[in-house]
Amino acid sequence: MLRPLAALALTATAFAGNPAGRSDAWAAEQSAPQLYAGIGSASSEYWSDLVTGAKAVAQSVGGSVRVLASDFQGQKHLEQFGAIFGQGCEGCAVAIDTASNAFTKAIVQRADSAGAYAVTILNRPDSIHPWDTAPNHWVAHLEYDSFDGGYQNALALIHAMGGKGGIVALAGVADNPPSKRRIEAVRKAVAENPGVKLLDMQVADWDQTKAQRITRTWLAEYGDRLTGIFSANDAMALGAVAALKEKGLNGKIPVTGFDGSHDALELIKAGDMLSTTYSDGAYLGAVSLALAYAAATGKLDPASLPHEKRDFYLKSKLVARADVDQLLASRHDPEELSYQAISRDFWAQSAGPILPGANR
């Protein structure tokens, strides 16, 4: 620890070098990149986990992150970030879910024009990539393999149903690649099992309340013919389970999800849900903002990276009752989510490049 006189001398030196009477720390803070996270919802556990990861990175570099929620409306993010970019955001670091394929190109092009460094997550049209759209400022795109995760859940569901019966499916936002791929996956699994029928698919916008309402309608309409529920995320699965509980059917009709939220894991442990796909939201938030920060601070040159390091899946895994206790007991060490830890290997959790056609 500095002695009082030494500390006073150091402070005096710092202020002497700054005609405005401010410290070097203040000057450094002003030159540090502004950090932003664009998320889907402020009320979802999964997005809360993502924010935790982004905040861990920001705190580890002595900064803070401004979080903006789209409520799954791409137009809202376009307006929010359009205003930020328009006011001057050169050198900003942005991690963003654009909510829909329809808005990804416009958002990254505005980031490029502003000189901001953006990493997108989950939503990218199949026809555009970081290297051919905004090669210097669209740093990377990251997502989880929604088709594979959805397919594994669908197979688990069909197995739990004994290979026969009727499935209903809850989809997320309509123009959303993860939702579309998960629904494609359950359709494929059903087509491979002639004893199973897909009774209906409804869009519930990732929303628990909407999913609960839709499931109530299905239970009334299909009765005993409904023997399994496939949900494209955990929040909607929670809504489905709530509707089943109203009829005393929880644990009798299997329900699958996707995300690996704590609430879903608890329902799996209780026997009210069958399975989910664990896709680590905290890590996704941390690595996406860390990549943007590295580019914004000149530690990473996006244009020099190979394609597989700019457009890739992160690892995920199917979680059923046998696995749930271990996952519930695990907790992220904040140090694991720091910029310093993640920057040792930004691609440590890569599951490989996103193949053509995956985001059609």
N, C-alpha and C positions, 0 to 999 in steps of 0.2 A: 504494500500500500504506500502511496506517496505521502511524504511528510507534508504538513500544512503549508510551509513556506515554498516547498518545491512545487506543490500543486498550484499555489497562487502564481508562481513564476511562469508555469506552463500555461495557465489560463491567460496571463497577461501577454505572453508571446503570441498565443493564438489570436487574441483580439487585436494586437498591434498589426498583424499581417492582414487584417480585414478592416478596411476603412469604414464599413458600416457598423463595426462593433459587434460582429457576429462571429461565432466559433467556426473552426474548420469542419466540425461535425455537422453544423447547420448547413454549411456549403455542400458537404458531401450528400446530405439528405436531399438537397434541392436538385442535385445532378443525378441522383439515383432514378432508375426508371419507375414510372407509375405502373402499378400492377392492378389488373382487372380480371375478374372471373365472371363469365356469363353462364348462368345456370338455368335449368328448366323450371324449378319450383323452390320457393323458400319454405315450404311446409312439408317437404318429403324427407324421410330419413336418409335415403340414398344421396340426395343432393346436399344434405347437411354433412354427410361424410365427405363428399367431394370438397366442400368448403373447408372442412377441417384440414384436408391435405394441402389445399392452396394456402391457407393461413400458416401452416407449418413452414412451408417454403418461404413465404413472405417474412415471417418472424426470424427465420434463420439467416436472412440477409439484411436484417435490421429495418425492414419495411412493413407495410401493411397492404392489404388487398381490398379493393372496393368490389363488392359483390352486387350484381344486378340479375334479377330473375325475369324470365320471359313469360312465365306461366304457360309455357309450351306454345307461345305465339311468336313465330319468327318475325313478324312485322314489328312487334314490340322491341325485340333486340335490335332490329335494323334501325329503328328510331333512336333507341338509347345509345347505341354505339356510334351511330351516324353523328349524333350531337357531340359525343366525346371526341371522335376523330376530327370533326369539323372545327372544334375549338382549339385544336393543336395537341397532338399526341405523339410527336416524333420520339421514337425510342421507347414507347410504352411496351409493356409485355402483357399480352392478353391470352387467356385460356377461355374458350367459348364453345358452348353447345348452341348451334344456330337454330335449334328446335325443328327445323324442316329443311329438306334439300333445296327448297325453292329460294332460300335466303342465303345459303352458304356463299355463293359466288359474289353476291353484292357486298356482303359483310367483309370478306377477305380483300376484295378490291378496294374498298374504302379504307381498310387498315393499311394496305399497300400505299395508297395515295397519301396517307397521313404519315407514313414512315413508322408505323407501329408493327410490332412483331406478334403474329397471331398463331396460336395452335388451336385447331378445331378438334372437337371430340364428337363422336357418335353419328353426326350427320354430314355426309359428303356425297354429292351426285357422282354417279359412276363415270361421267364424262370429263370431270375436272380433277386435278391433282395439285399439290403444292408447287411442283416443279414446272407446270405448264400454265399456271394461272397467275401466281404472284411469287415467282421463284426466290426473290430476295427477302420477302417479309411473311409469306405464309410458311411458317417454319416446318410444321408437320401436321398430320391428322392421325388421331388415335381412336380406337374403338375396341370393343370386345366382339368376338365372333358370334353374332346373334343367331346365325343359322345353326351352327354346331350346338350351341347351348340350348336353343329351342328344340332341336331334334333329340338331344339326349333326354330332355324333360318329357317330350312327347312319347318316346319309347318307354320311359319309366312309368308314365301314366297308363299306357296301353297294357303294359305288363301287370300293373296293379289291378287293372280291370279284367284280368284274365283273358285278354286278347279279343274281347267282344264288348259291344255296347255302344253308347252314344256320347260323343264329346261335344262340348261347346267351348268356344275360344273368345277370350277377351283381348282385343287389340289396343295399341296405344294410339298416338296421333296418326291420322290417316297418311300424310305424306312424310313418313319417318322411316328411314331405312332399317333401324333395329326392329321396329314393330313389324314392318313388312317381312323381313327375313325370318322372324320368329313364327309368324303365321304361315309363311311358306314351308317352314320346317314341320309344323304340325300337319299340314296338308300332305306332305311327303310321307310322314310316318303313317298317317291314316290310309293313304293309297297303298302302302305296303302290307296293310293288315286288313284283309277283306271282311273280317268279322266286326270291324269298327266303322262307325259312320260319324262324319262331322255334321252335327245337327244344325249348327248356326255359328256365325262369327259376328261380333258386334264391336264397334269402336267405343272405348270408354275413356280415351284421352289420358291414359295413365292414372286415372283418378279413382280413389277408393270408393267414394260415395256413388259415383256413376256405376261402377262395377257392381256394387251391392244392389242397386236398383235393377240393373239388367239381369242379374242372377235371380232375383225374386221373380221376374217375368218368366225367365226360362223354367224355373221350378214349377210354376203354375202351368206353363204351356206343355212341357215335355214329361213331367211326372217321372215315373220309373224308367223311362227311356234315357234319361240323363244320368250317366254313370261316371262321368269324369269332366273336370274343368281345367282347361289349359289357359293360363294367364301370361301375357307378354311381360309383365313385371310384378314385383312383390306387392306394391300398393293395391293394384287391382285384385290380386289374389286375396289380400286381406279383406277386401270388400266382398268377394265371393264367399269366403269363410263366414263372414258376419251374416250373410243371407242364409247360409246353410244352418248356422246356429239357431236362427229364428224358427227353423223347422225341425230342429233336433237331428240334422243330417251331417253335422260336422264329424269328420272321421269316418263317415260311411261313404261319402263321395269324395274320391281323391282330388286334390287341387295342386297344381304346380305353379311356380312363379319364376322370377328371373331378377337377380340383383344380389341376393344374399343379405338382405337387411336383417337387423337384429330381431325385429318383430316376426319376420317370416321364419327365422331359425327357431324362435321360441314356439311357434305354431307347429313346426315340423317335429320338435321334441315332444310336444303334447299330443301329436298324432292327428292334428287338425289339417295339416298340409303334408303333401307327399314329398316334394322336392323343390329346389330352386337352383339357379346357377349363381355361384359366388363370383361376382365381378367387382373387385375391390374399388369402391368409390373414392376412398381416401387416397389411395395410391394414384388413381386416375387424375384426381385434382392436383396432387403434388407433382407428378411427372410432367403433366401438360404445362403447368405454370413454370416449372423449372426449365423446360426446354425453351419457352418463350423468353424467360429471364436471361438464359445463357446467350441467346441470339441478341437480345437487346443490349447486353453488356459487352458484346464483342468476343465472348468466349467460345462461340459456336457460329460457324458460317453456314447458314442453311443451304446456300447454292452449291456448296462443295460436298454435301452429303449424298450418298447413294440413295436411290429411290426407296429401298427397303427400310431405311432409317427415317424416312419422312412420311410413310404411309403404312401403318402396321397395327396388328392386333396386339392386345395385351392378354396375358394368360388368365383363364377362368377355369372353374371346375364345377361339376355337378355335386350338389350336397343333398344327401338323404338322411334319414334318422340315424344311421350308423355313424355318420361323420359329424353330426351337429354339435355334440358336446365339446369336441376339440376346437371347433370354430368359435363357439360361444365363449370359450375360455381364453381365446387368443385376443390380444390387444396390440395395436400398433405402438411401438416405442416411438415417441415424437422424433427422436434422432433419425429413425429410419425414413422419415418423411421430410427431413431437412434438405435444403439445396445441396449441402456439402455431401451428404450420403448419396443422393440420387445422381448427382453429376459425376460420380465415379464411373457410372455406366448407365446412361439414360435408357439403354435398351435391355437391361438385365431381365425385365419381365416381358420382353417381346415374344409373341407367339408366331412371328413371321409376317410377311407382307400381306396386305389386303389384295386379293386376287381380282382381276377384271370380272365384272358382272356381279360382284358382291353387293353393290349399292345401286343397282338398277331400280 
